[in-house]
Amino acid sequence: MSVTQQDKATRFRELHDGPGAFVIPNPWDVGSARILAGVGFRALATSSAAAAAALGRKDHGLTRDEMLAHARAIVGATDLPVSADLGNGFGDAPEAVAETIRLAAAAGLVGCTIEDTTGNANDPLYDFELAVERIAAAADAARRLPFPFILTARAHNLLFASPKLDDTISRLQAFEKAGADVLFAPGLADIGAVRTVCAAVAKPFNFMVGIKGKSFSVAELAAAGVRRISLATSLYRAAMTGFLNAVYEVRDKGEFSFLDSSVMTQDLNTIMQI
């Protein structure tokens, strides 16, 4: 019996409503998605940076069609709920973001994240009012779908010059009021800041693991009030680290000791159930 999009959406909502925190890892291709499902994770999320890197491009280097095609491949790889990192929604105007939500649903996704970054290095964040309007338009589009689509709104000011936690909280609270289901702010400096943000919003908060010195354990994050933990490019970078270590050993030493700790193909096939 096939799992419907409605089934996936319901399961995804239940994960957010349940007690404690759950980890939503980020695959970058079909194989990594199947491995993550095979080892027991309950939901998946795409990473814009990992998706782009897998095709030899920088973050945000994929078009909307390309990103949705990537998401569709991840959706089709397992029966798990999948949310997608859709950057700023592939357009400045609120209606452009709303259209991205509709297309995301058509691709089989049951959630996505939309951030408040412009892509312009000289003016990296949308003005407050426009940022909120964009999330409101996305939320309205999501509510019109025939299943519960989880919209995550991301405030990115902590990643740019002169970051202020109060500004982050103001944006997250406005996004929540505009209809976002989950709030997200990458770059929180310490667990105290995480606790402060979680206490300032009523909706589930997503913490992004992946920044050195600014990543914390599941237990610490759950105690601080985090409900969802994503891994961004962390797993992709970990895989590439192992790949590079093996490549450098072969190139520089002419040796192959990496084989001693390598997983066997049959073991991978078993995990992927292929």
HELIX and SHEET records of a PDB file:
HELIX    1   1 GLN A    5  ASP A   17  1                                  13    
HELIX    2   2 VAL A   30  GLY A   38  1                                   9    
HELIX    3   3 SER A   48  ALA A   54  1                                   7    
HELIX    4   4 ARG A   64  ALA A   77  1                                  14    
HELIX    5   5 PRO A   94  ALA A  106  1                                  13    
HELIX    6   6 PHE A  128  ARG A  143  1                                  16    
HELIX    7   7 ASN A  157  LEU A  159  5                                   3    
HELIX    8   8 LEU A  165  ALA A  178  1                                  14    
HELIX    9   9 ILE A  191  ALA A  200  1                                  10    
HELIX   10  10 VAL A  218  ALA A  224  1                                   7    
HELIX   11  11 SER A  234  LYS A  253  1                                  20    
HELIX   12  12 SER A  257  SER A  261  5                                   5    
HELIX   13  13 THR A  265  MET A  272  1                                   8    
SHEET    1   A 8 PHE A  22  ILE A  24  0                                        
SHEET    2   A 8 ARG A 228  SER A 230  1                                        
SHEET    3   A 8 PHE A 205  MET A 208  1                                        
SHEET    4   A 8 VAL A 182  PHE A 184  1                                        
SHEET    5   A 8 ILE A 150  ARG A 154  1                                        
SHEET    6   A 8 GLY A 111  GLU A 115  1                                        
SHEET    7   A 8 VAL A  82  ASP A  85  1                                        
SHEET    8   A 8 LEU A  44  ALA A  45  1                                        
END                                                                             
